[in-house]
Amino acid sequence: MDPLILARLQFALTTVYHFFFVPLTLGLSVLVAVMETIYVRTGNETYKRMTKFWGKLFLINFAMGVVTGIVQEFQFGMNWSEYSRFVGDIFGAPLAIEATLAFFLESTFLGVWIFGWDRLSKGLHATVFWLVAIGSNISALWILIANSFMQQPVGFEPAAGGGVVMTDFFALLGNPNVWLMFPHTLFSGFATAAFFIMGISAYHLLRKNEPEVFRRSFQLAAIVGVIATFLVALNGHAQAQHMVQIQPMKMATAEALWESEDPASFSLITIGDMKNRKDVFAIRLPRMLSLLSYNRLDGEVKGINNLQAEYEATYGPGNYVPPAIIPYWTFRLMVGSGFAMIAISLFALFFMVRGGKYEKYARVLKWLPYGMALPYLANSTGWILTEVGRYPWVVFGLVKLEDGVSPFSIVTPAMLWISLIGYVVIYSVLIVATIYLMRKFAKAGPAATDVAPKAGKA
């Protein structure tokens, strides 16, 4: 196998594994903080039990996120050292701030929260977890600031010895791509946490386990789920319109649009001939892609063939077309999962408004635990679309994949195979262990967390 493919596959594997845990960390941290805040304000012990129960599941997820995140950092030095050399002056700053500010903030105060139940006042203990939640979400912001430079480079100039240097730190912070990606990631985290809570709560409600705890948990998750899924959809629409402006090839491949169109049609289903770049079979909705791109029924959306010719003229000979089958289907899986989540969250809200009579809706509620998979599918496919759709660039318009990878005279294909297989084996074991622990404590319910940890014991 091509060593470049191996390097890309390894980075994709470690990224997807890590990103499985990130959205739940972002959303669940805030919801647990809300639960504890309600407990402090009302003194209702039900919310304290909710805080401890969902906090336990948060801790398991957070631990795996830390482990996989640390490994993620190593990839830049292992297989992508040329990329690191080229953009190190820019990429290093947000990553360093993320580690020294946000990560240390959340990690330090999480330990205080775990062992501080009987040592801190109620208000201070809740404040500690709010610091954990804030740290987690600030951490995501700095990572997205770094990633947004790869999508839309700003605030730099070429360095004398090669590479780029930062000239405007505030341009990096104000990158328009950041302020579309960060809300999308944040709302996706809330949606993931809402579906996580709804699924587990439905499981217990159907079995009449701790009905008061899980009724209130379900109510909170239903409200957050409706708000978050709608905000994800609205923000995703804004992202799509921005994508048309800065990375039109990504939109063209996501829609299998071979030739530029005005007005442009939206693909319901397309089977394409990638070699000759044309449709074999397609069903398209007239004008709908223009509507998606510009909020009106006309407007040109550039096609793959036109953009390929344009990029060759701008950047030189080469293939600038992503493997269209991946952006095309990940886009549809992401959007399809999103609409399914909107429908389910609306049902959950309807169920709550109707008094939460779970016996009446038992046939529907029993499927809610399976709905927990939807945000994970949407998150993963969305991230794959974002990264694969940027092909062949590591940094759009500046660094191609083959120029960012480590020299294969140093990092050999054998090394890539060994490390790739090692990651697959280790991560698979960790995933199994995480699912086992999550399932064990989720099924056990709040009773397993009713006793607070004592000093010196985890």
Kinemage of the C-alpha trace (Angstrom):
@kinemage 1
@onewidth
@group {chain A} dominant
@subgroup {mainchain}
@vectorlist {calphas} color= white
{ca met a 1} P 0.000 0.000 0.000
{ca asp a 2} L 1.115 3.557 -0.748
{ca pro a 3} L 2.894 4.903 2.387
{ca leu a 4} L 0.983 8.166 2.031
{ca ile a 5} L -2.291 6.244 2.212
{ca leu a 6} L -1.025 4.452 5.334
{ca ala a 7} L -0.082 7.753 6.985
{ca arg a 8} L -3.481 9.235 6.139
{ca leu a 9} L -5.289 6.109 7.331
{ca gln a 10} L -3.466 6.174 10.650
{ca phe a 11} L -4.288 9.831 11.236
{ca ala a 12} L -7.913 9.246 10.253
{ca leu a 13} L -8.153 6.288 12.639
{ca thr a 14} L -6.742 8.145 15.643
{ca thr a 15} L -8.871 11.217 14.867
{ca val a 16} L -12.168 9.338 14.564
{ca tyr a 17} L -11.440 7.314 17.701
{ca his a 18} L -10.697 10.503 19.623
{ca phe a 19} L -13.662 12.413 18.241
{ca phe a 20} L -16.009 9.677 19.426
{ca phe a 21} L -15.495 10.980 22.957
{ca val a 22} L -15.150 14.735 22.408
{ca pro a 23} L -18.780 15.784 21.706
{ca leu a 24} L -20.147 13.882 24.711
{ca thr a 25} L -17.504 15.509 26.917
{ca leu a 26} L -18.477 18.981 25.677
{ca gly a 27} L -22.224 18.567 26.090
{ca leu a 28} L -22.433 16.312 29.134
{ca ser a 29} L -20.069 18.522 31.143
{ca val a 30} L -22.484 21.450 30.813
{ca leu a 31} L -25.592 19.348 31.524
{ca val a 32} L -24.045 17.831 34.650
{ca ala a 33} L -23.100 21.352 35.782
{ca val a 34} L -26.721 22.429 35.216
{ca met a 35} L -27.991 19.472 37.267
{ca glu a 36} L -25.702 20.323 40.170
{ca thr a 37} L -26.651 23.994 39.967
{ca ile a 38} L -30.341 23.069 40.247
{ca tyr a 39} L -29.466 20.896 43.252
{ca val a 40} L -27.672 23.832 44.919
{ca arg a 41} L -30.553 26.220 44.207
{ca thr a 42} L -33.376 23.883 45.255
{ca gly a 43} L -31.786 21.460 47.713
{ca asn a 44} L -33.641 18.651 45.886
{ca glu a 45} L -31.665 15.444 46.512
{ca thr a 46} L -32.921 13.983 43.218
{ca tyr a 47} L -30.704 16.409 41.325
{ca lys a 48} L -27.738 15.483 43.485
{ca arg a 49} L -28.237 11.826 42.572
{ca met a 50} L -28.605 12.816 38.915
{ca thr a 51} L -25.368 14.806 39.115
{ca lys a 52} L -23.445 11.894 40.590
{ca phe a 53} L -24.879 9.337 38.173
{ca trp a 54} L -24.321 11.279 34.947
{ca gly a 55} L -21.040 12.607 36.357
{ca lys a 56} L -19.762 9.043 36.711
{ca leu a 57} L -20.496 8.335 33.044
{ca phe a 58} L -18.877 11.654 32.134
{ca leu a 59} L -15.684 10.604 33.949
{ca ile a 60} L -15.422 7.351 31.999
{ca asn a 61} L -15.894 9.175 28.717
{ca phe a 62} L -13.485 11.951 29.727
{ca ala a 63} L -10.732 9.469 30.603
{ca met a 64} L -10.916 7.884 27.154
{ca gly a 65} L -10.952 11.304 25.519
{ca val a 66} L -7.726 12.224 27.313
{ca val a 67} L -5.967 8.985 26.356
{ca thr a 68} L -6.888 9.209 22.684
{ca gly a 69} L -6.245 12.969 22.570
{ca ile a 70} L -2.669 12.639 23.798
{ca val a 71} L -1.943 10.058 21.099
{ca gln a 72} L -3.496 12.423 18.557
{ca glu a 73} L -0.800 15.026 19.318
{ca phe a 74} L 1.944 12.498 18.545
{ca gln a 75} L 0.754 12.124 14.957
{ca phe a 76} L 2.150 15.531 13.997
{ca gly a 77} L 5.667 14.439 14.896
{ca met a 78} L 5.379 10.837 13.763
{ca asn a 79} L 3.931 10.877 10.262
{ca trp a 80} L 3.403 14.558 9.450
{ca ser a 81} L 6.669 16.209 10.455
{ca glu a 82} L 6.971 18.224 7.229
{ca tyr a 83} L 3.543 19.696 7.873
{ca ser a 84} L 4.588 20.511 11.455
{ca arg a 85} L 7.724 22.267 10.211
{ca phe a 86} L 5.768 24.281 7.654
{ca val a 87} L 3.006 25.570 9.950
{ca gly a 88} L 4.608 25.091 13.369
{ca asp a 89} L 4.851 28.827 14.050
{ca ile a 90} L 1.072 29.100 13.651
{ca phe a 91} L -0.225 25.695 14.680
{ca gly a 92} L 1.889 25.520 17.830
{ca ala a 93} L 0.362 28.592 19.490
{ca pro a 94} L -3.287 27.465 19.788
{ca leu a 95} L -2.239 23.904 20.704
{ca ala a 96} L 0.058 25.190 23.453
{ca ile a 97} L -2.677 27.476 24.821
{ca glu a 98} L -5.167 24.605 24.698
{ca ala a 99} L -2.858 22.358 26.716
{ca thr a 100} L -1.611 24.870 29.283
{ca leu a 101} L -4.883 26.738 29.808
{ca ala a 102} L -7.955 24.712 28.926
{ca phe a 103} L -6.781 21.126 29.441
{ca phe a 104} L -5.045 21.803 32.753
{ca leu a 105} L -8.085 23.783 33.915
{ca glu a 106} L -10.557 20.981 33.275
{ca ser a 107} L -8.243 18.198 34.481
{ca thr a 108} L -7.259 19.928 37.722
{ca phe a 109} L -10.760 20.940 38.746
{ca leu a 110} L -12.187 17.568 37.767
{ca gly a 111} L -10.023 15.999 40.465
{ca val a 112} L -11.220 18.616 42.949
{ca trp a 113} L -14.828 17.830 41.992
{ca ile a 114} L -14.419 14.063 42.401
{ca phe a 115} L -12.976 14.267 45.915
{ca gly a 116} L -14.625 17.483 47.063
{ca trp a 117} L -18.209 16.382 47.766
{ca asp a 118} L -17.728 16.408 51.543
{ca arg a 119} L -14.989 19.055 51.651
{ca leu a 120} L -16.428 21.973 49.686
{ca ser a 121} L -19.605 23.940 50.137
{ca lys a 122} L -22.434 23.095 47.736
{ca gly a 123} L -22.030 26.306 45.769
{ca leu a 124} L -18.249 26.014 45.485
{ca his a 125} L -18.492 22.370 44.450
{ca ala a 126} L -20.908 23.283 41.654
{ca thr a 127} L -18.622 26.135 40.607
{ca val a 128} L -15.751 23.665 40.311
{ca phe a 129} L -17.677 21.583 37.801
{ca trp a 130} L -18.634 24.685 35.836
{ca leu a 131} L -14.888 25.329 35.519
{ca val a 132} L -14.501 21.784 34.188
{ca ala a 133} L -17.258 22.416 31.621
{ca ile a 134} L -15.809 25.783 30.610
{ca gly a 135} L -12.329 24.287 30.302
{ca ser a 136} L -13.605 21.450 28.119
{ca asn a 137} L -15.356 23.781 25.717
{ca ile a 138} L -12.501 26.306 25.606
{ca ser a 139} L -10.244 23.377 24.768
{ca ala a 140} L -12.411 22.627 21.736
{ca leu a 141} L -12.252 26.283 20.695
{ca trp a 142} L -8.443 26.332 20.552
{ca ile a 143} L -8.312 23.056 18.624
{ca leu a 144} L -10.781 24.471 16.109
{ca ile a 145} L -8.745 27.672 15.795
{ca ala a 146} L -5.816 25.493 14.736
{ca asn a 147} L -7.937 23.382 12.394
{ca ser a 148} L -9.572 26.441 10.838
{ca phe a 149} L -6.171 27.629 9.656
{ca met a 150} L -6.008 24.387 7.667
{ca gln a 151} L -9.414 25.139 6.154
{ca gln a 152} L -8.992 28.906 5.599
{ca pro a 153} L -5.437 30.204 6.185
{ca val a 154} L -5.307 33.761 7.608
{ca gly a 155} L -2.882 35.964 9.530
{ca phe a 156} L 0.376 34.654 8.024
{ca glu a 157} L 3.133 35.392 5.571
{ca pro a 158} L 5.765 33.153 3.914
{ca ala a 159} L 8.896 32.577 5.971
{ca ala a 160} L 12.334 33.287 4.508
{ca gly a 161} L 13.525 29.713 4.986
{ca gly a 162} L 10.275 28.071 3.912
{ca gly a 163} L 7.023 27.552 5.692
{ca val a 164} L 4.853 30.314 7.132
{ca val a 165} L 5.007 32.626 10.137
{ca met a 166} L 2.179 34.202 12.078
{ca thr a 167} L 1.768 37.930 11.457
{ca asp a 168} L -1.618 38.546 13.084
{ca phe a 169} L -2.684 36.454 16.066
{ca phe a 170} L -6.037 38.202 16.244
{ca ala a 171} L -6.748 37.336 12.603
{ca leu a 172} L -6.234 33.716 13.620
{ca leu a 173} L -8.740 34.154 16.448
{ca gly a 174} L -11.194 35.987 14.183
{ca asn a 175} L -10.976 33.483 11.330
{ca pro a 176} L -14.559 33.306 9.968
{ca asn a 177} L -14.256 29.537 9.750
{ca val a 178} L -13.695 29.298 13.520
{ca trp a 179} L -16.934 31.045 14.358
{ca leu a 180} L -18.883 28.622 12.206
{ca met a 181} L -17.082 25.451 13.287
{ca phe a 182} L -17.066 26.169 17.022
{ca pro a 183} L -20.850 26.696 17.446
{ca his a 184} L -21.474 23.654 15.256
{ca thr a 185} L -19.189 21.525 17.428
{ca leu a 186} L -20.686 22.976 20.617
{ca phe a 187} L -24.298 22.349 19.567
{ca ser a 188} L -23.348 18.869 18.339
{ca gly a 189} L -21.957 18.176 21.805
{ca phe a 190} L -25.229 19.228 23.431
{ca ala a 191} L -27.179 17.055 20.980
{ca thr a 192} L -24.903 14.078 21.690
{ca ala a 193} L -25.305 14.503 25.455
{ca ala a 194} L -29.088 14.932 25.119
{ca phe a 195} L -29.471 11.697 23.150
{ca phe a 196} L -27.105 9.906 25.524
{ca ile a 197} L -29.243 10.938 28.516
{ca met a 198} L -32.538 10.288 26.712
{ca gly a 199} L -31.520 6.805 25.634
{ca ile a 200} L -30.368 5.676 29.075
{ca ser a 201} L -33.315 7.375 30.785
{ca ala a 202} L -35.797 5.647 28.462
{ca tyr a 203} L -34.178 2.302 29.281
{ca his a 204} L -34.734 2.833 33.017
{ca leu a 205} L -38.182 4.387 32.707
{ca leu a 206} L -39.457 1.349 30.832
{ca arg a 207} L -38.170 -0.841 33.675
{ca lys a 208} L -39.534 1.540 36.347
{ca asn a 209} L -36.053 1.979 37.821
{ca glu a 210} L -35.594 5.216 39.780
{ca pro a 211} L -38.485 6.892 37.905
{ca glu a 212} L -38.025 10.309 39.521
{ca val a 213} L -34.332 10.528 38.625
{ca phe a 214} L -34.811 9.418 35.050
{ca arg a 215} L -38.030 11.337 34.474
{ca arg a 216} L -36.257 14.588 35.316
{ca ser a 217} L -33.192 13.530 33.315
{ca phe a 218} L -35.394 12.759 30.321
{ca gln a 219} L -37.133 16.128 30.585
{ca leu a 220} L -33.863 18.061 30.623
{ca ala a 221} L -32.475 16.022 27.726
{ca ala a 222} L -35.632 16.470 25.644
{ca ile a 223} L -35.527 20.258 25.970
{ca val a 224} L -31.801 20.437 25.219
{ca gly a 225} L -32.181 17.934 22.368
{ca val a 226} L -34.796 20.002 20.534
{ca ile a 227} L -32.850 23.250 20.898
{ca ala a 228} L -29.466 21.712 20.028
{ca thr a 229} L -30.589 19.752 16.957
{ca phe a 230} L -32.289 22.793 15.430
{ca leu a 231} L -29.243 24.977 16.133
{ca val a 232} L -26.950 22.347 14.592
{ca ala a 233} L -29.086 22.355 11.433
{ca leu a 234} L -29.153 26.160 11.185
{ca asn a 235} L -25.432 26.477 11.815
{ca gly a 236} L -24.720 23.627 9.380
{ca his a 237} L -26.613 25.564 6.697
{ca ala a 238} L -24.386 28.596 7.350
{ca gln a 239} L -21.310 26.358 7.173
{ca ala a 240} L -22.411 24.981 3.805
{ca gln a 241} L -22.760 28.492 2.421
{ca his a 242} L -19.306 29.421 3.734
{ca met a 243} L -17.892 26.231 2.216
{ca val a 244} L -19.190 27.241 -1.215
{ca gln a 245} L -17.137 30.430 -0.897
{ca ile a 246} L -13.820 29.123 0.465
{ca gln a 247} L -13.725 25.440 -0.617
{ca pro a 248} L -16.106 25.071 -3.572
{ca met a 249} L -14.601 21.717 -4.546
{ca lys a 250} L -15.792 20.234 -1.258
{ca met a 251} L -19.380 21.232 -2.024
{ca ala a 252} L -19.087 20.071 -5.634
{ca thr a 253} L -17.955 16.589 -4.586
{ca ala a 254} L -20.509 16.416 -1.758
{ca glu a 255} L -23.181 17.003 -4.429
{ca ala a 256} L -21.549 15.057 -7.291
{ca leu a 257} L -21.855 18.232 -9.363
{ca trp a 258} L -19.589 17.624 -12.359
{ca glu a 259} L -20.266 20.811 -14.314
{ca ser a 260} L -21.049 24.303 -13.029
{ca glu a 261} L -24.761 25.091 -12.905
{ca asp a 262} L -26.835 28.249 -12.503
{ca pro a 263} L -29.326 27.542 -11.027
{ca ala a 264} L -27.772 24.443 -9.458
{ca ser a 265} L -29.654 21.231 -8.689
{ca phe a 266} L -29.450 19.181 -5.502
{ca ser a 267} L -28.651 15.463 -5.761
{ca leu a 268} L -31.127 13.045 -4.197
{ca ile a 269} L -29.170 10.061 -5.501
{ca thr a 270} L -26.253 9.953 -7.914
{ca ile a 271} L -24.228 7.074 -9.299
{ca gly a 272} L -21.185 8.563 -10.964
{ca asp a 273} L -18.370 7.558 -13.295
{ca met a 274} L -15.319 8.864 -11.453
{ca lys a 275} L -12.903 8.077 -14.272
{ca asn a 276} L -14.755 10.183 -16.818
{ca arg a 277} L -16.325 12.502 -14.212
{ca lys a 278} L -19.931 12.228 -15.299
{ca asp a 279} L -23.258 10.810 -14.110
{ca val a 280} L -24.275 7.234 -14.783
{ca phe a 281} L -27.608 7.738 -13.040
{ca ala a 282} L -28.917 10.694 -11.080
{ca ile a 283} L -32.088 12.086 -9.552
{ca arg a 284} L -31.749 15.789 -8.819
{ca leu a 285} L -34.001 18.533 -7.475
{ca pro a 286} L -33.834 21.637 -9.697
{ca arg a 287} L -32.569 24.865 -8.071
{ca met a 288} L -32.289 23.365 -4.584
{ca leu a 289} L -28.475 23.515 -4.413
{ca ser a 290} L -28.593 27.211 -5.291
{ca leu a 291} L -31.129 27.663 -2.512
{ca leu a 292} L -28.848 25.831 -0.082
{ca ser a 293} L -25.835 27.878 -1.196
{ca tyr a 294} L -27.314 31.365 -1.494
{ca asn a 295} L -30.819 31.327 0.073
{ca arg a 296} L -32.305 32.003 -3.326
{ca leu a 297} L -33.425 29.876 -6.284
{ca asp a 298} L -30.613 30.944 -8.601
{ca gly a 299} L -26.875 31.412 -8.348
{ca glu a 300} L -23.918 29.535 -9.811
{ca val a 301} L -22.374 26.604 -7.968
{ca lys a 302} L -19.107 25.564 -9.561
{ca gly a 303} L -18.718 21.963 -10.745
{ca ile a 304} L -15.878 19.476 -10.276
{ca asn a 305} L -14.553 19.662 -13.839
{ca asn a 306} L -14.573 23.452 -13.908
{ca leu a 307} L -12.821 23.672 -10.533
{ca gln a 308} L -10.213 21.108 -11.559
{ca ala a 309} L -9.280 23.271 -14.558
{ca glu a 310} L -9.297 26.407 -12.390
{ca tyr a 311} L -7.034 24.851 -9.748
{ca glu a 312} L -4.605 23.536 -12.359
{ca ala a 313} L -4.270 27.059 -13.698
{ca thr a 314} L -3.761 28.457 -10.174
{ca tyr a 315} L -1.679 25.797 -8.421
{ca gly a 316} L -0.144 23.815 -11.295
{ca pro a 317} L -0.788 20.345 -12.738
{ca gly a 318} L -2.256 17.718 -10.436
{ca asn a 319} L -5.425 16.048 -9.253
{ca tyr a 320} L -7.519 18.379 -7.111
{ca val a 321} L -10.636 16.204 -6.941
{ca pro a 322} L -11.334 14.419 -3.621
{ca pro a 323} L -12.524 10.797 -3.763
{ca ala a 324} L -16.077 11.968 -4.402
{ca ile a 325} L -17.816 8.878 -3.036
{ca ile a 326} L -16.631 9.756 0.516
{ca pro a 327} L -17.807 13.414 0.679
{ca tyr a 328} L -21.006 12.503 -1.172
{ca trp a 329} L -22.145 9.772 1.200
{ca thr a 330} L -20.776 11.228 4.439
{ca phe a 331} L -22.719 14.416 3.677
{ca arg a 332} L -25.924 12.415 3.291
{ca leu a 333} L -25.320 10.296 6.361
{ca met a 334} L -24.607 13.436 8.405
{ca val a 335} L -27.686 15.295 7.179
{ca gly a 336} L -29.914 12.214 7.400
{ca ser a 337} L -28.812 11.531 10.961
{ca gly a 338} L -29.411 15.183 11.826
{ca phe a 339} L -32.990 15.181 10.559
{ca ala a 340} L -33.676 11.891 12.346
{ca met a 341} L -32.384 13.469 15.567
{ca ile a 342} L -34.688 16.471 15.107
{ca ala a 343} L -37.673 14.140 14.679
{ca ile a 344} L -36.754 12.029 17.724
{ca ser a 345} L -36.111 15.052 19.952
{ca leu a 346} L -39.487 16.525 18.956
{ca phe a 347} L -41.134 13.227 19.901
{ca ala a 348} L -39.301 13.285 23.236
{ca leu a 349} L -40.551 16.811 23.889
{ca phe a 350} L -44.099 15.764 22.923
{ca phe a 351} L -43.823 12.771 25.247
{ca met a 352} L -42.707 15.046 28.075
{ca val a 353} L -45.481 17.606 27.478
{ca arg a 354} L -48.082 14.838 27.477
{ca gly a 355} L -47.087 13.977 31.029
{ca gly a 356} L -44.394 11.347 30.424
{ca lys a 357} L -46.787 8.397 30.391
{ca tyr a 358} L -44.144 5.930 29.338
{ca glu a 359} L -46.498 2.934 29.499
{ca lys a 360} L -48.550 4.480 26.695
{ca tyr a 361} L -45.518 5.059 24.449
{ca ala a 362} L -43.494 1.992 25.467
{ca arg a 363} L -43.206 0.692 21.902
{ca val a 364} L -41.513 3.897 20.789
{ca leu a 365} L -39.443 4.486 23.920
{ca lys a 366} L -37.781 1.086 23.671
{ca trp a 367} L -36.063 2.283 20.474
{ca leu a 368} L -34.623 5.438 22.040
{ca pro a 369} L -31.478 3.718 23.390
{ca tyr a 370} L -30.597 2.814 19.788
{ca gly a 371} L -31.012 6.480 18.863
{ca met a 372} L -27.903 7.189 20.932
{ca ala a 373} L -25.896 6.059 17.887
{ca leu a 374} L -27.247 8.853 15.657
{ca pro a 375} L -25.154 11.761 17.001
{ca tyr a 376} L -22.027 9.599 16.855
{ca leu a 377} L -22.778 8.801 13.216
{ca ala a 378} L -23.452 12.468 12.427
{ca asn a 379} L -20.335 13.683 14.272
{ca ser a 380} L -17.994 11.174 12.624
{ca thr a 381} L -19.318 11.574 9.088
{ca gly a 382} L -19.306 15.363 9.440
{ca trp a 383} L -15.671 15.345 10.474
{ca ile a 384} L -14.730 12.949 7.658
{ca leu a 385} L -16.507 15.223 5.155
{ca thr a 386} L -14.618 18.237 6.503
{ca glu a 387} L -11.192 16.601 6.206
{ca val a 388} L -11.495 14.359 3.135
{ca gly a 389} L -13.299 17.085 1.191
{ca arg a 390} L -10.167 19.271 1.526
{ca tyr a 391} L -8.100 16.808 -0.554
{ca pro a 392} L -5.361 17.150 -1.776
{ca trp a 393} L -4.518 19.850 0.762
{ca val a 394} L -3.315 19.583 4.345
{ca val a 395} L -3.504 23.374 4.536
{ca phe a 396} L -5.830 24.603 1.829
{ca gly a 397} L -3.903 26.287 -0.987
{ca leu a 398} L -0.560 26.042 0.838
{ca val a 399} L 0.487 22.464 1.671
{ca lys a 400} L -0.457 19.317 -0.220
{ca leu a 401} L -0.650 15.933 1.479
{ca glu a 402} L 2.503 14.595 -0.150
{ca asp a 403} L 4.408 17.704 0.983
{ca gly a 404} L 3.242 17.473 4.605
{ca val a 405} L 3.984 13.818 5.310
{ca ser a 406} L 7.223 12.667 6.973
{ca pro a 407} L 9.963 11.494 4.566
{ca phe a 408} L 9.506 7.801 3.837
{ca ser a 409} L 13.251 7.315 4.021
{ca ile a 410} L 12.862 8.005 7.756
{ca val a 411} L 9.324 6.792 8.474
{ca thr a 412} L 9.227 3.580 6.471
{ca pro a 413} L 6.132 1.689 5.320
{ca ala a 414} L 7.022 -1.060 7.817
{ca met a 415} L 6.930 1.469 10.662
{ca leu a 416} L 3.587 2.744 9.438
{ca trp a 417} L 2.138 -0.758 9.299
{ca ile a 418} L 3.415 -1.676 12.777
{ca ser a 419} L 2.123 1.526 14.400
{ca leu a 420} L -1.185 1.334 12.515
{ca ile a 421} L -1.834 -2.253 13.597
{ca gly a 422} L -0.752 -1.368 17.132
{ca tyr a 423} L -3.221 1.530 17.290
{ca val a 424} L -6.041 -0.625 15.939
{ca val a 425} L -5.429 -3.354 18.526
{ca ile a 426} L -4.961 -1.023 21.511
{ca tyr a 427} L -7.834 1.270 20.605
{ca ser a 428} L -10.141 -1.681 20.009
{ca val a 429} L -9.358 -2.994 23.493
{ca leu a 430} L -9.942 0.460 24.989
{ca ile a 431} L -13.234 0.861 23.131
{ca val a 432} L -14.450 -2.509 24.410
{ca ala a 433} L -13.424 -1.581 27.958
{ca thr a 434} L -15.155 1.799 27.686
{ca ile a 435} L -18.386 0.315 26.371
{ca tyr a 436} L -18.286 -2.321 29.113
{ca leu a 437} L -17.860 0.300 31.855
{ca met a 438} L -20.449 2.648 30.365
{ca arg a 439} L -22.964 -0.175 30.033
{ca lys a 440} L -22.238 -1.480 33.527
{ca phe a 441} L -22.728 1.842 35.319
{ca ala a 442} L -25.565 2.993 33.055
{ca lys a 443} L -27.550 -0.180 33.815
{ca ala a 444} L -26.707 -0.027 37.526
{ca gly a 445} L -28.355 3.378 37.845
{ca pro a 446} L -27.854 5.991 40.586
{ca ala a 447} L -27.627 3.352 43.321
{ca ala a 448} L -24.038 2.633 42.226
{ca thr a 449} L -23.024 6.256 42.883
{ca asp a 450} L -24.997 7.010 46.035
{ca val a 451} L -21.917 6.518 48.239
{ca ala a 452} L -19.401 9.346 47.809
{ca pro a 453} L -15.698 8.389 47.424
{ca lys a 454} L -13.625 8.625 50.597
{ca ala a 455} L -10.220 10.227 50.982
{ca gly a 456} L -7.472 8.122 49.425
{ca lys a 457} L -9.903 6.005 47.425
{ca ala a 458} L -11.008 6.443 43.829
